[in-house]
């Protein structure tokens, strides 16, 4: 849930520093992290799911370590 949705419910949380431009809640928050977040997630998915998982599942370690 976003800060804006929480504020609309009447709760007045402490807004994180630099969440809004010039710390003004009237201005929309910047979403400059989106492309970086997408890249981070896709790289993580590629490495930990596709690169590490053996192609032949018979070669997998049967224990959960």
Secondary structure, DSSP 8 states (H G I E B T S, - for coil): --HHHHHHTT------TTSBGGG-TTS-B--TTHHHHHHHHHHHHIIIIIITS-SSGGGS-SS--
